[in-house]
Amino acid sequence: MSVKEKIWEELLLEEEALNKNEIILFNDEVNTFDHVIDTLVKVCDHAPEQAEQCALIVHYKGKCTVKTGDYNDLEPRCSKLLQAGLSAEIV
């Protein structure tokens, strides 16, 4: 492997490490499935099927990662989830 290839591989690994932030959505007894699904579609750019799957995972497992990426992208999304009455945090 050339020096250039090694540097490129290291940069890719660093970028991957930077994008390890996640929004975790938690179950609650307040919000309906429809509200959770609609909010995930609007806020996290999920397809309706993906949002439905996340809602089911949250319901049965208690939590689900709904978005991964850079903190600066996730922070406003997490704030919108909270404003919509959902329980979420960035980890």
N, C-alpha and C positions, 0 to 999 in steps of 0.2 A: 504494500500500500504506500502510495506516495505521501509526502508531507502535506500536500494540498488536500488529498483525500482524508487524511487523518484530521486536519483542521476542520474540514467540512463536517465530518462525522461528529466531532466534539461540539460544534456549533448546533447541530441538530439535536444532540442529547441535551444541551443546555436549554434550548428552546422548548423541548418536551418537558423538562423539569419546571420551567416557568409556567407552563399551561396546566399544572396539576391542581389548580384551585377548582373547587366544586361547589355548586349550590345543592344543599341537601334540603329536601322538602319533608316535613314531618306530618304524621297523621294528627287529625283533631276530630272532635265530635261535632263540629259546627258547620263546616262547609260541605256543600253537596258535591257529588261527582261532577255534575255539569259545570259548576262554578270552577272547580279545580281544573278540569279539562280546558274550558274556555280560557282561563287565565294562563295556563301553560302554553297554549297555542299563541296567544297574544304576546306574552312577555318573553318566552324562551324560544319562540319560533318553531315549536313542535308541530309536526303533522298531527291531525286529530287522533290517529291510531296510536302514535307515540305518546301523546298526552294521556290517552285512556289507559295505556299500559302502565305508565308512571303512576296514575291515580290508583290503579289496582294494587300495584306493588306497595305504595304508601299505606293503603288500607290494610293489607294483609301482613306486611312486614314492619310497619311503623315508620319507615322512612325510605327515601329513594334519592339517588343523585339525579337531578333533572337537567343540569347544565355543567359543563366543564370548560375551562378556558382561562384567559388572563383576568386577573382580579379587577382591572379597570373596566372590563366588559361585564363582569358578573355583578359588581356592586350595584349599579343602577337597576339591573334586572331583579336582584334580590330585594331591593327597596320596593319595587313595584309589586312583587309577590306579597311582601309584608303589608303594603298599603291596601292590597286586595283582601286582606284578612287571613292569608295563609301563614303557616309557621315554616320559616326557612332560615338557613344560615349559610355562610360561606366558610368552607374549611380548606 
